[in-house]
Amino acid sequence: MQAFNQNKFAEDVAAFRKAKQMNQQKLADQAGLNRSVLSHLEQGIYEPSLDQFLNLCGVCGLVPSDYFYDPSQKTEKPAVPPQRI
């Protein structure tokens, strides 16, 4: 079973936003999210729904498969459990 690398996704979304000199509101609007949801996602305390994940990947030009791994083959620590808000 594949696991979601929430920390890597959060870092990449934040890096994309900053590289494009976008504020959170602008990226959130483009991805169809609430700004506070994006903020929590970038902090790694919110795990996006599948739709949110795919929308952000599309807006940021990220490849969805890059954020999944087989925990039995990697020693990477899983992300802190997300909080639903």
Short mmCIF file of the C-alpha atoms (twelve columns), coordinates in Angstrom:
data_MODEL
# 
_entry.id   MODEL 
# 
loop_
_atom_site.group_PDB 
_atom_site.id 
_atom_site.type_symbol 
_atom_site.label_atom_id 
_atom_site.label_alt_id 
_atom_site.label_comp_id 
_atom_site.label_asym_id 
_atom_site.label_seq_id 
_atom_site.Cartn_x 
_atom_site.Cartn_y 
_atom_site.Cartn_z 
_atom_site.pdbx_PDB_model_num 
ATOM 1  C CA . MET A 1  0.000   0.000  0.000   1 
ATOM 2  C CA . GLN A 2  1.226   3.476  -0.855  1 
ATOM 3  C CA . ALA A 3  1.584   6.221  1.758   1 
ATOM 4  C CA . PHE A 4  1.167   9.951  1.162   1 
ATOM 5  C CA . ASN A 5  4.235   12.117 1.791   1 
ATOM 6  C CA . GLN A 6  2.421   15.086 3.295   1 
ATOM 7  C CA . ASN A 7  5.575   16.938 4.345   1 
ATOM 8  C CA . LYS A 8  7.097   16.854 0.850   1 
ATOM 9  C CA . PHE A 9  3.823   18.018 -0.683  1 
ATOM 10 C CA . ALA A 10 3.507   20.877 1.830   1 
ATOM 11 C CA . GLU A 11 7.090   21.979 1.162   1 
ATOM 12 C CA . ASP A 12 6.687   21.839 -2.613  1 
ATOM 13 C CA . VAL A 13 3.425   23.800 -2.621  1 
ATOM 14 C CA . ALA A 14 4.948   26.506 -0.411  1 
ATOM 15 C CA . ALA A 15 8.115   26.590 -2.561  1 
ATOM 16 C CA . PHE A 16 6.057   26.955 -5.746  1 
ATOM 17 C CA . ARG A 17 3.987   29.767 -4.256  1 
ATOM 18 C CA . LYS A 18 7.043   31.656 -3.043  1 
ATOM 19 C CA . ALA A 19 8.948   31.165 -6.326  1 
ATOM 20 C CA . LYS A 20 5.988   32.658 -8.195  1 
ATOM 21 C CA . GLN A 21 5.786   35.473 -5.623  1 
ATOM 22 C CA . MET A 22 2.176   34.618 -4.897  1 
ATOM 23 C CA . ASN A 23 0.418   35.170 -1.627  1 
ATOM 24 C CA . GLN A 24 -1.607  32.363 -0.105  1 
ATOM 25 C CA . GLN A 25 -4.908  33.953 -1.104  1 
ATOM 26 C CA . LYS A 26 -4.002  34.023 -4.804  1 
ATOM 27 C CA . LEU A 27 -2.885  30.389 -4.870  1 
ATOM 28 C CA . ALA A 28 -5.882  29.327 -2.798  1 
ATOM 29 C CA . ASP A 29 -8.230  31.087 -5.225  1 
ATOM 30 C CA . GLN A 30 -6.600  29.427 -8.237  1 
ATOM 31 C CA . ALA A 31 -6.843  25.994 -6.596  1 
ATOM 32 C CA . GLY A 32 -10.395 26.506 -5.323  1 
ATOM 33 C CA . LEU A 33 -9.376  26.431 -1.656  1 
ATOM 34 C CA . ASN A 34 -9.935  28.571 1.393   1 
ATOM 35 C CA . ARG A 35 -6.786  30.514 2.315   1 
ATOM 36 C CA . SER A 36 -6.733  29.071 5.839   1 
ATOM 37 C CA . VAL A 37 -6.850  25.541 4.413   1 
ATOM 38 C CA . LEU A 38 -3.824  26.340 2.234   1 
ATOM 39 C CA . SER A 39 -2.018  27.833 5.229   1 
ATOM 40 C CA . HIS A 40 -2.608  24.702 7.313   1 
ATOM 41 C CA . LEU A 41 -1.595  22.505 4.378   1 
ATOM 42 C CA . GLU A 42 1.702   24.393 3.973   1 
ATOM 43 C CA . GLN A 43 2.350   23.964 7.701   1 
ATOM 44 C CA . GLY A 44 1.843   20.209 7.345   1 
ATOM 45 C CA . ILE A 45 -1.078  20.103 9.775   1 
ATOM 46 C CA . TYR A 46 -3.792  19.484 7.185   1 
ATOM 47 C CA . GLU A 47 -3.985  16.621 4.719   1 
ATOM 48 C CA . PRO A 48 -5.851  17.646 1.568   1 
ATOM 49 C CA . SER A 49 -8.776  15.749 0.122   1 
ATOM 50 C CA . LEU A 50 -8.131  14.017 -3.193  1 
ATOM 51 C CA . ASP A 51 -9.800  16.876 -5.105  1 
ATOM 52 C CA . GLN A 52 -7.766  19.495 -3.240  1 
ATOM 53 C CA . PHE A 53 -4.569  17.531 -3.825  1 
ATOM 54 C CA . LEU A 54 -5.203  17.144 -7.553  1 
ATOM 55 C CA . ASN A 55 -6.247  20.801 -7.955  1 
ATOM 56 C CA . LEU A 56 -3.068  21.995 -6.233  1 
ATOM 57 C CA . CYS A 57 -0.928  19.638 -8.318  1 
ATOM 58 C CA . GLY A 58 -2.525  21.026 -11.470 1 
ATOM 59 C CA . VAL A 59 -2.082  24.674 -10.481 1 
ATOM 60 C CA . CYS A 60 1.480   24.166 -9.234  1 
ATOM 61 C CA . GLY A 61 2.572   21.848 -12.040 1 
ATOM 62 C CA . LEU A 62 3.334   19.030 -9.597  1 
ATOM 63 C CA . VAL A 63 3.211   15.322 -10.459 1 
ATOM 64 C CA . PRO A 64 0.792   13.532 -8.094  1 
ATOM 65 C CA . SER A 65 2.731   10.254 -8.099  1 
ATOM 66 C CA . ASP A 66 5.780   12.057 -6.659  1 
ATOM 67 C CA . TYR A 67 4.009   12.251 -3.278  1 
ATOM 68 C CA . PHE A 68 3.358   8.576  -2.676  1 
ATOM 69 C CA . TYR A 69 5.805   5.937  -1.512  1 
ATOM 70 C CA . ASP A 70 5.855   2.360  -0.316  1 
ATOM 71 C CA . PRO A 71 6.581   2.527  3.421   1 
ATOM 72 C CA . SER A 72 7.932   -1.025 3.387   1 
ATOM 73 C CA . GLN A 73 10.714  0.064  1.016   1 
ATOM 74 C CA . LYS A 74 11.619  3.453  2.490   1 
ATOM 75 C CA . THR A 75 12.890  4.476  5.879   1 
ATOM 76 C CA . GLU A 76 11.224  7.881  5.626   1 
ATOM 77 C CA . LYS A 77 9.208   8.866  8.677   1 
ATOM 78 C CA . PRO A 78 5.508   9.395  8.031   1 
ATOM 79 C CA . ALA A 79 4.052   12.876 8.377   1 
ATOM 80 C CA . VAL A 80 2.532   14.056 11.621  1 
ATOM 81 C CA . PRO A 81 -1.109  12.950 11.643  1 
ATOM 82 C CA . PRO A 82 -3.222  15.659 9.999   1 
ATOM 83 C CA . GLN A 83 -5.853  17.669 11.797  1 
ATOM 84 C CA . ARG A 84 -9.169  18.180 10.053  1 
ATOM 85 C CA . ILE A 85 -10.449 21.717 10.281  1 
# 
